[in-house]
Amino acid sequence: MKQVSSLRFLLFVALLLLLSVAFARSVVEKK
């Protein structure tokens, strides 16, 4: 169970990183 929870946590962190990168790119493009 612990491995599954850790895997979900890693997926959640990866999703946040992708969203942050996409947001940063959109901001840079606007400038």
C-alpha positions in Angstrom: 0.0 0.0 0.0 2.8 2.4 0.9 4.3 1.9 -2.6 1.0 2.8 -4.2 0.6 5.9 -2.2 4.1 7.0 -2.9 3.5 6.4 -6.6 0.4 8.5 -6.6 2.3 11.3 -4.8 5.0 11.2 -7.5 2.4 11.4 -10.2 0.8 14.3 -8.4 4.1 16.2 -8.1 4.9 15.5 -11.8 1.5 16.9 -12.7 2.2 20.1 -10.7 5.6 20.4 -12.4 4.0 20.1 -15.9 1.3 22.7 -15.0 4.0 25.1 -13.6 6.1 24.7 -16.7 3.1 25.2 -19.0 2.2 28.4 -17.0 5.7 29.7 -17.2 5.9 29.2 -20.9 2.6 31.0 -21.4 3.8 33.9 -19.4 7.1 34.1 -21.3 5.3 34.0 -24.6 3.0 36.8 -23.6 6.1 39.0 -22.8 
